[in-house]
C-alpha cells in the first residue's frame, strides 16, 4: 500500500454522491449557519440561536481580542509570551511547556490555531491583559461590541466552565469580523501545520489542504458540545464561512462543513437576511444544550469507531474532501531559541489535539 493510501483520509468522489449531497436537505438536529463574508448574507441556517458550549471555538474570540490589542499597540507579534504556572497547569490539549519558558506571540498564535493548545491560550491571555480574568473581561467586551448578544466567555481556551456559551449565529458574527477587521492575519487560519524543529504537528482541521479554497478557521470539542467546526473557503474572490455544531465525530464535522460550504458555492440562493437582520427563533435560547450523554458514552464511542477503518484511518464521506496531494507544509512555531524543547513523547501523548481525554479509538501511528 502506498504512502498516500496510508493517510488518514479516505473519500468518495462519485458524481452521483455529489448530486445527492447537494439535493438532500441538511440535517435538522444540530445548529449550523452558512454566511457570505462580503455581503453578510445568511445563505442557510438551522437552530442558529440555540445556546451551545463553544469548546475550542472560543480561541477565535481569544485571537480576535489579541489582534485588537496589536492594533492598539499594546503588544506585537514579536512579544515574548511567558508560560506561567497557571498556564502550564491547564489540561490537554497542550504543549507541555514548563513555567518560565518563552515563545513569541507569532508562534503562540500558530500553535493556537493548529493544535488548539490550552496552556498557550492562557499564557497569551496573561501577556495581553496581565491576568486571565482581565483578559476574559476584554473578550466579553469585544463580543458585545461585535453584537454577539447570546455569548459569554469564562476562559480563553474553551475548557468547560459554568457560564460559557454561544450560538451558531454569534460564532458566524465573530468569524466574519475576523475576516473583515483583520485580513492581514488571515494566514494564521490556513496553516497546514507547524514544526518546532523536532516534531511536526499537522492542523486538526481536515479541510485545510483537502477542500478547494479552504482557508480556515477552527475546530473544537468537549463532551457537552460534541464535535464543532467553523470552516471558511474562498473561490474566485468570494469567501464563505460555515458553523457546524454538535456533530458526533471528527469525520462527521468535516463532512458537514465541506458539504455546507460546497452548497454555498454552487447554489443560487434567494435574497435572505443578513447576520444583522436575522431575528432570534427556535428552542434552546434559555439554557445551554448539553449532549454529553450522546458523545462521551459507549454509544458515542461506537459511533466514532465506525468512522475509522480497520487500521484506524479516518473515513470521511464528503466527495469534496480530497486526499492531500502534497506533504503538509510546516511553519516554525516553538520556544524562543536557547530553551529546552519538550520531549517528543509529550507531543505524541497529546497528538489528538482537541480530542484529549475522549474515549475515541486511537489510530495506529501515522504521519498525520
N, C-alpha and C positions, 0 to 999 in steps of 0.2 A: 504494500500500500504506500502511495506517495506521501510526501510531507504535506502537500496541500490537502490530500484526503484525510489526513490525520488531524486537521484543525477541528476546533470545537463546533464550528457552524456547519450544518448541513441545510440544504434549501431545496424547495420545489420551484420549478421555473416554467411550468406549462402555461400556455395561453388560456386554456380552459380555467385553470385555477385563478389566473389573474382576472378573468372576466367575472368569475363568481365572487371574488373578494370585493370587486367594485360594485357588484349588484346587490349583495346581501346586506340588509340593514345592520348597523352597528349594534353590538350587544347592549342590552338595556340596563345591565346590573351596576356598572361602575361609572363614576364621574369621569367625564372627558370633555375636551373642548379643542377646536381647531380654529386658528386665527391667522389672518393675513397681516403681517407685521406693518407693511407700508400704509395700508388703509385703516387698520384696526378692526376690520370687519370680522365678525364671528361667522365662520362658514358652517360650523356644525357644533352642537353641544348636547350633553346629556348629564343631568344631575349636577350642573355646573356650580350650584350654590350649596351642595351638601358639604357639611363640615367634615374635614378629614385630617388625619395626622400627616404632617409634611415629611417626616423622616429626613433623609439627607437632601431632599429638595430644598430644605432650609438653607443649605450652603449657598444657594443662589441669592438669597436675601443677605447672607453674610458678605458675599463678594460685591453685591451692589453697594452695601454700606462702605466697604473698603474702597471701591472705586470713587465714591463720593468724597471720602477722606483724602484720596490722592488729588482729586480735583481741587480740593480746598487747600492743598499744600501742607497737610498735616503729616503726611507720610509719603514715601516714594517706593518704587519697585526695588530699589537698592537697600532699603532699610533692613537692618538685621532683625529677625524675629527670634526671640529667645524662648526656649522651651521652659516653662515654669513647672513646679511640682504639680500644680493643679492640671496643667495641660498633659503632662506625662501620665497622669493617673486616669485619663479618660479610657473607656472601654474601646475595644476594636470595633470598626476598622481603624487602624492607627499605624504610625511609622515607627513606634517603639523608640523614639528619641529619648535621651536622658535629660533631666533638668540641667539647664545651663548651656546646652548645645544650641547652636545658632544656624539659621538659614536665611537667605534673603526673602523678602516679600514675594519677589518674582517666583522663586522656587516653591514657596508656600502655596501660591495661587495655582500653580500647575498640579501640585500634589492634591489640593482640594478638589479640583475638577476631574482628575484622572482616577485617584484612589479613594477619594472621599474620606480622608484621614481625620478622625475626630480630635486627636491630640493637636494637630496643626491648626484646626479651626479655632480652638480655644486660645492657642498661642497668638494667632493673628488678632483675635478679638482683644486680647490684653495689650498687644502692641499698639493698636489703634486708639483704644479708649481707656487704658490703664487697668481696668478690671473687666471681667466677663460680664458682670451685671450692668456696668455702664455701657458696654457695647450693645447689650440686648436692648437697653432703652433706646439707643440710636437706631437699631434695627426696626423697632416698632414705630419710631418716629418717621423713618423713611417709608415704611409700609403705609402709614397713614397719609403721608404726602402723595404717594402714588395712587391712592384711592383703593387700597386693599382693605376694604371695610369689614371683611369677615376673616381676618388673620390676626394671630397673636403668637409671638415667639418668646420662648423662655431660655433658650440657649443658642449658640451659633452653629451647632453641628447636627441638630435634628434628633438627638437621642431622646427616648421617651421622657416626657415631663408633663406634669399637670399644668393645664392651661395653654398648651401648644396646639394650635390648629390653623387650618387654612381651607381654601376651596380651590377647585379647578379654575374657576374664573379669576380668583386673585393671583394664582400662580401664573396664569396667562398674562395678567397685567404686569407682573414683575418681569417676566421673560421678555415681553415686548419692550418694556422700559430699558432693560439691559441692552437690547439690540439697538434701540434708538439713541439712548443717552450716552452710551459708551462704546461706539463702534470700533474705536481704536483698540479695544481689548477683546474683540470677538475671537481672536485666535486662541485664547485660553480654553474655549469651549469645544474646539475642533481637534485637539491634540490626540494623536493615536497612542501615545504612551510616554513615559519618562524613564530615564536611567540615572542612577546615582554614581555611575562609573563602575558598578559592580553587579547590580541587579536591575533587570529590565521589568517595568511594570506596565502592562497594556491598559488601555482605557476600558472600563467595565461597560461602557455604552456600546452595545453591539451594532449600532447603526454607523458609527464612525468608521469610514473606510470601506463600508459594505452597502450603504444605501446611497443612491445617486443624489449628490448635493448635500449630504448630511454635514452639518457644521455645529452641532451641539445637541442637548445642553447638559442634562444631569439625570442621574438615576437615584433612587432611594428605597430603603426598606427598613421597616420594623414590623414586628408581628401584628400590631394593631392596624397598620395601614396596608399591609400587603406589599406587592411589588409595583413601584411607581416609576414613571419616566416622563420627563419633558424632552421632547425632540424638536429639532429645528433643521430646516434644509432650505437651500437656495438654488433655484434654477432660473436661468435667463433673467437674472436681476430681481426675481421675486422670492421673498422669504416667507415661509410658513412656520408656525410653531404649533405644537400639539402638547396637550397634557393628558396623560392616561394614569388613572389611579386605581389601586386595588386589584391588580392582576394577581394570578396565583403562582407565577414562576418568572424567572428571568426570561425564558423564551417567550412566554405569553405577553409580557410587557413590551418586548422588542417587536413581536409580530403586530400587536395592536398599534404601536407607534408608527411602524412602517406603513401599515395599511391605511391609517388615517391620513398621514402626510401624503401618500401617493394619491389618495382620493382627492385631496385638496388641489393637487397639481393638474389632474386630468378631468375634473368635473366642473361644469359651468353652474355656479350657484346663483340663485336669485338674490336680489337685494335683501340684506339682512341687517340685524342690529350690529352695532359696534360694541366693543368691550365697555364703553362708557354708557351706552344706552340700554344694554341688556338688563332687564329687571329680575330681581330675585324671584325664584319659583321653586316648587317641589318640596319634598320632605327632607328631613335631616338638617334643617337650619338651626335647630335649637340645641342640639347636642352633637358631640363628635362621634362619628361612626367608628366602631371597634370591630375588626374582623379577625381578631386573634384566633378564635375557635376554628376558623376555616383555614388559617395559614399555618400556625405553629401547633400542629396536631398530627396524628397519624394520617388523617385524611389528607392534609396538606402535603405531607411528606410523600405520600403515594402519588399525588398529582405531579409533584416535581420530579419524582423518579421516572415518570412516564415521558418527561421532556428530554431525557438523556438516552443515548443508545447504549449498546451492550458494553462499550468501553468508556462510557462516561462523557462522550461528546454531546454538546447541546444540540437539540433538534428544533430549529425554528421552522415555521411553516410558511411564512410570508414569501411569495415569489419575488419580492422587491428587496429582500436582504440577500445580497450576493456574497460569494466567497471573496475574501480579501485577496487581491491579485498581486500583492507585494508584502514583504515583511513589514511589520509595524515600524513607523518612523519614530524614534525615541529622541526626545529633547532632554537636556540635562535638568535635573531638579534634585537637590540634595543639600547636605550640610555645607557651610562655608569651608573651603579647603583648610586643612590643618587639624581637623577634628576626626575622631574615630568614627568610621561608618559602622552601622549596626550589622551584626552577622546576618548572612543570607537566610539562615534558618528562621529568624524572626519574621522576615518578609514573607517567606513561604508559609509560615503558620497562619498568616493573615491574608493569603493570596486571593480569597474570595471577596475581598473588599467589603461592600456594604451588606454582605450576607453573613457576617460573623455571628456565631452562636445560633445559627438557624439549622434545624435538622434537615439539611439538604445533602443527598448522596454526593460525595465529592468525586470529581473525575480523576482519572489517572493523571500523573504529571504530564503536562504538555507545554508547548511554547506559548500558549495563550494565558 
